[in-house]
Amino acid sequence: MASASAFIVPDCSSSSTAASRFIPLNKIRIRRVFQINYHPISAVRWGPKSSLLNININNRRLFSSMALTVASNAETIAKVIDGKSVAKHIKEEISTEITRMKEAIGVIPGLAVVLVGDRKDSATYVRNKKKACDDVGIKSYEIHLPEDSTEQEVLKYISEFNDDPSVHGILVQLPLPRHMNEENILSAVSIEKDVDGFHPLNIGRLAMRGREPMFVPCTPKGCIVLLYRYGVTIKGKRAVVIGRSNIVGMPAALLLQREDATVTIVHSRTKNPEEIVRQADIVISAAGQPNMVRGSWIKPGAVIIDVGINPVDDPESPRGYRLVGDVCYEEACQVASAITPVPGGVGPMTIAMLLSNTLSSAKRAHNFE
Ligand code: NAD
């Protein structure tokens, strides 16, 4: 995850990047490359590739209710992709499925979380995951180990959870303390319980044609599900992913490629990123750089999925800071055809996908359709 050292850019106007190359928005001709549709759901097929996302997208009630969430501000052109609302619907679907499974075969899905150390942000993420489990009826187990624990101790708990039939998903909260080998620990999670999708075998299968991972990493999966639920065509489109981390950028690029987009990855060493981003019909940004993507970087009509969660100083906020994305929202709204807000876009989807992966795992373990 990007660190909280990103407390630097309060608003779009002071973004450190490419300010001198900024094209005034009134010089940009708005042309829609996408028709963002909420109603003709039948046009969106849950094809074999998408089935690995394993989420029901044929939900008319959901789509019609989403039409209400389209931004009402007259100056705003882009539709708001409301991740909070989509996540809420998905959680309701998961809850219904869990009740059905419990009644039919008496099984309750279980998720085990391993937290090492005292990072406040990690503790908050774990608390939020536990609450989300409670909300939908997933049983959660938590092991909290001190910062100076050994790798062996962590591996011992993972091994116990691997052998426990009431645990269907195991999540190791990242980042781990520096003295631990992340690769060793993530590889120790049983591939059948790897609900974060970070096991090298799952990532390898995601990368290979004709192979199916057992799980897809939650944040990238959430991005693709948002595109599906909003009827955005991915096939044949030019997509740019900003960031190449193992947990977001890289798997997001692999997923888009599986969905038949033509994908380019932009990273911290890329020259002229704005020129590359400007070619994209779909942008997924996961750089952890507040307000980096300006309106002038965006192809008119593009769809923007902003994964970035960046704290910036805000003396007016009770906490002294607020969260912004990687994309300058106000500018992007005037150019894009649809955009996720921060907060309320991708963030809620990540937890919903974790719950979805845990339910899928329990269903698979008990051969429950
Ligand atoms: P990371 O620091 O591991 O990776 C950042 C990536 O961005 C790197 O590959 C780097 O090359 C690239 N990058 C950095 N500066 C860049 C620049 N100026 N131009 C182009 N590329 C640049 O971060 P991460 O864990 O992948 O997270 C990225 C962002 O997404 C963070 O803000 C994080 O908080 C957020 N995040 C959100 C969720 C969610 O649920 N919404 C989940 C995970 C991460």
Residues whose N, C-alpha, C, O or C-beta is under 5 A from the ligand:
A	BS01	NAD	M1 A2 T219 I242 G243 R244 S245 V248 G249 V266 H267 S268 A286 A287 G288 Q289 V307 G308 I309 N310 V346 G347 T350
